[in-house]
Amino acid sequence: MGRGRRRNITQDDELLRTERELRAEGFHFIAGVDEAGRGPLAGPVVAAAVILPDDLPELPGVFDSKQLTDAERRLLRDELLALPGIVYAVAESDNTVIDEINILNATHRAMRQAVLALGKPADFVLVDGLPVRGFSVPCRNLVKGDARSASIAAASILAKVHRDELMEQFETVYPGYGFADHKGYGTAEHLDALKRLGPSPIHRKSFRPVHDLISPPPEQPGLF
């Protein structure tokens, strides 16, 4: 996807409509929040929070990270971080936290931590997906928010790239699983490595089929 095409897509004022409406209501520091890594069998879930400057002349190519190639996401991450006045933070809930409190709660915990870690306190939070409790400021959830809010879309990019780079690092610590390729998702390659090597320390033990390898179901009574 070329640079010109990305810019054509992202100049749509719809991406900034929610932020502009909130600023008109008196909010100044609006944080968009999104996550990456809810579905994988290994590694952390990562959340990012982003406050975009309100006087931006134009946005870089910010939209749903799932529609981009790896190279495009990394380029956009760099362009976003170079924006004058951008404020952002990233937080993680690792696999032990996920196993302890479940993936939904771990995701929401990372989202809250990302907002708390911002260098400038947010006065409003836009979160992708389901409602998230526990923010100290007003919050609104947007279904498919990464296609409706520039702040959430930016957070989607940052969270995804951060997590991908973490999984590439884990490949050097736990070789043989293919983390650098599948990023912990349950691909055929990953499932085959799990059967051969068993779970690594970063696998989510509460997720099938990891759980089934650790605690196989009891054998059924024989028929013979």
C-alpha positions in Angstrom: 0.0 0.0 0.0 1.6 3.2 -1.1 2.1 6.3 1.0 -0.3 8.4 -1.0 -3.1 5.9 -0.7 -2.6 5.8 3.1 -2.9 9.5 3.4 -6.0 9.6 1.2 -7.7 7.2 3.6 -6.6 9.0 6.8 -7.5 12.5 5.8 -11.2 11.6 6.3 -12.5 13.9 9.0 -14.5 11.1 10.4 -11.5 9.8 12.2 -11.2 13.0 14.2 -14.9 13.7 14.6 -15.2 12.2 18.1 -12.1 14.0 19.4 -13.3 17.3 18.0 -16.8 16.9 19.5 -15.2 16.2 22.9 -12.9 19.2 22.7 -15.9 21.3 21.9 -17.4 20.0 25.2 -14.4 21.3 27.1 -12.1 18.2 27.2 -8.5 18.8 26.2 -6.5 15.7 26.7 -8.4 12.8 25.1 -6.6 9.5 25.3 -7.4 6.7 22.8 -6.8 3.2 24.1 -6.5 -0.1 22.3 -4.9 -3.5 22.8 -3.0 -6.2 21.0 -2.6 -9.9 21.8 -5.9 -11.1 23.3 -6.0 -14.2 21.2 -2.5 -15.7 21.2 -1.4 -18.8 23.2 1.7 -17.1 24.4 3.1 -13.8 25.5 1.5 -10.7 27.1 -1.5 -8.7 26.1 -0.4 -5.1 25.4 -2.3 -1.9 25.6 -1.4 1.5 24.4 -2.8 4.9 25.2 -2.3 7.9 22.9 -3.2 11.6 23.2 -2.8 13.2 19.8 -2.0 17.0 19.7 -5.1 19.0 18.8 -3.4 21.3 16.4 -2.1 18.7 14.0 -2.0 20.0 10.4 -2.4 16.4 9.1 -2.3 12.8 10.4 0.1 10.2 9.2 -1.6 7.0 7.9 -3.5 6.0 11.0 -6.2 3.3 10.7 -6.8 -0.3 11.7 -3.5 -2.0 12.3 -5.0 -5.3 11.2 -5.3 -4.0 7.7 -1.6 -3.1 7.4 1.5 -5.1 6.6 4.2 -5.5 9.3 6.5 -3.0 7.5 3.6 -0.4 7.2 2.7 -0.7 10.9 6.3 -0.1 11.9 6.6 2.9 9.5 3.4 4.4 10.9 4.6 3.8 14.5 7.7 5.8 13.8 5.7 8.5 12.1 3.3 8.7 15.0 6.1 8.9 17.6 7.7 11.8 15.6 4.5 13.9 15.8 5.2 17.1 17.8 3.3 17.0 21.1 2.1 13.4 21.0 1.7 11.8 24.4 1.7 8.0 24.7 2.3 5.0 27.0 2.3 1.3 26.6 1.5 -1.3 29.3 1.5 -5.1 29.5 -0.2 -7.9 31.3 2.0 -10.9 31.0 0.9 -14.6 30.7 1.0 -15.1 34.5 -1.5 -12.3 35.0 -3.7 -13.5 32.2 -3.8 -17.0 33.8 -4.6 -15.5 37.2 -7.3 -13.1 36.4 -8.4 -14.1 32.8 -7.7 -12.4 29.5 -10.5 -9.9 29.7 -9.5 -8.6 33.1 -5.9 -8.6 32.1 -6.6 -6.6 29.0 -8.6 -4.0 31.0 -5.8 -3.9 33.6 -3.2 -3.1 30.9 -5.5 -0.4 29.4 -5.9 1.3 32.8 -2.1 1.1 33.4 -1.4 2.6 30.0 -3.6 5.6 30.8 -2.0 6.1 34.2 1.4 6.0 32.6 0.8 8.9 30.3 3.1 11.8 30.8 0.1 14.1 30.7 -3.1 13.2 32.6 -6.0 12.4 30.3 -9.3 14.1 31.1 -11.3 11.8 28.8 -10.7 8.2 27.6 -11.9 6.6 24.3 -11.5 2.8 24.5 -11.9 0.3 21.7 -14.4 -2.4 22.1 -16.2 -3.3 25.3 -16.7 -0.8 28.3 -13.7 -0.7 30.7 -14.3 0.2 34.4 -11.9 1.8 36.7 -10.8 5.0 34.9 -10.7 8.1 37.1 -11.9 10.3 34.2 -15.0 10.0 31.9 -14.7 7.1 29.4 -16.5 6.1 26.3 -16.2 2.8 24.5 -16.4 2.7 20.7 -17.1 -0.6 19.0 -14.6 -0.9 16.1 -13.1 2.3 17.5 -9.8 1.9 15.6 -11.9 2.7 12.5 -13.8 5.6 14.1 -11.2 7.4 16.2 -7.7 8.6 15.2 -6.5 8.3 18.8 -7.7 4.7 19.1 -6.2 3.9 15.7 -2.9 5.3 16.8 -3.0 3.3 20.0 -3.8 0.2 17.9 -0.6 0.7 15.9 1.6 1.3 18.9 0.2 -1.7 20.8 0.6 -4.1 17.9 4.1 -3.1 17.0 5.2 -3.2 20.6 3.9 -6.7 21.1 5.3 -8.0 17.8 8.8 -6.7 18.8 8.4 -8.4 22.2 7.6 -11.7 20.6 10.6 -11.4 18.3 12.7 -11.0 21.4 11.2 -14.0 23.0 12.2 -16.1 19.9 15.8 -15.6 21.0 15.1 -16.6 24.6 12.8 -19.6 23.7 13.9 -20.8 20.3 12.1 -23.4 18.3 8.5 -22.2 18.8 8.5 -19.7 15.9 7.5 -16.7 18.0 9.1 -14.3 15.6 6.8 -15.6 12.8 3.4 -16.3 14.4 3.7 -13.9 17.4 2.2 -16.5 19.7 -1.0 -17.2 17.7 -2.2 -20.7 17.4 -0.9 -21.5 13.9 -0.1 -25.0 12.7 3.6 -24.3 13.2 3.0 -23.2 16.7 0.8 -26.1 17.7 3.4 -28.6 16.3 6.1 -26.9 18.3 4.0 -27.1 21.4 3.5 -30.8 21.0 7.3 -31.3 20.4 8.7 -29.0 23.1 5.9 -28.6 25.6 4.8 -25.1 26.9 7.4 -22.4 27.4 7.5 -20.1 30.4 5.6 -17.5 28.4 2.7 -19.7 27.3 -0.8 -19.1 28.7 -1.5 -22.1 30.8 -5.3 -21.3 31.0 -5.6 -21.3 27.2 -6.4 -24.4 25.2 -4.5 -26.3 23.8 -1.7 -25.3 26.2 -3.9 -26.3 29.2 -4.7 -29.6 27.6 -0.9 -30.4 27.3 -0.4 -29.6 31.0 -3.6 -31.3 32.3 -4.8 -33.8 29.7 -8.4 -34.8 30.1 -9.0 -38.1 32.1 -9.1 -41.2 29.9 -12.6 -42.6 29.3 -13.3 -46.1 30.5 -12.3 -48.6 28.0 -14.8 -50.5 25.9 -12.9 -53.8 25.8 
